Amino acid sequence: MLGSMSLPTHAGCRPSHLPTAGCIFRVLAFLTLAVGARAAEPTWAPEEFESISGPASPRVAVAVRSEGGQLRVAVEAASFAADGSGVHVQLGLAADATVTLDERAAEVVRGARLTTCTFATHLAPLGDLR
């Protein structure tokens, strides 16, 4: 998301000039928006997750939210590796249509024996959900 944003530029913000108060304000406003956009990512409470794994396999749990025309799905998968590596997640969603997402479409966080993949997709490609 931040990669698509660019710093504001105008005559007072060019590197060849000393920064003006207006330039400093614009850069601070940009950074506030960028940090605010990143901070808007939802956090998941432990009680939102439903375990879908059996007792003989590492834990896999899923949490689902529907927010403003968007479906958000978080998948937590335990790993035998201490750094959470060795886990690969594919998510299939189906209604009138089928959508398959993999880790390239997710925010992936690897931690102590746990990998969390958070997917976000618009509901429209899935068709009528009634």
MOFEN-V865466 format. One record per helix or strand. SS is the DSSP state (hx for helix, st for strand). FROM is the first residue (numbers start at 0). TO is the last residue. If there is no record, write none. Layout:
# MOFEN-V865466
ss/from/to
SS/FROM/TO
SS/FROM/TO
This chain:
# MOFEN-V865466
ss/from/to
hx/1/3
hx/10/12
hx/20/38
hx/45/47
st/49/50
st/59/66
st/69/77
st/89/93
st/97/101
hx/102/104
st/105/110
st/113/121
hx/123/125
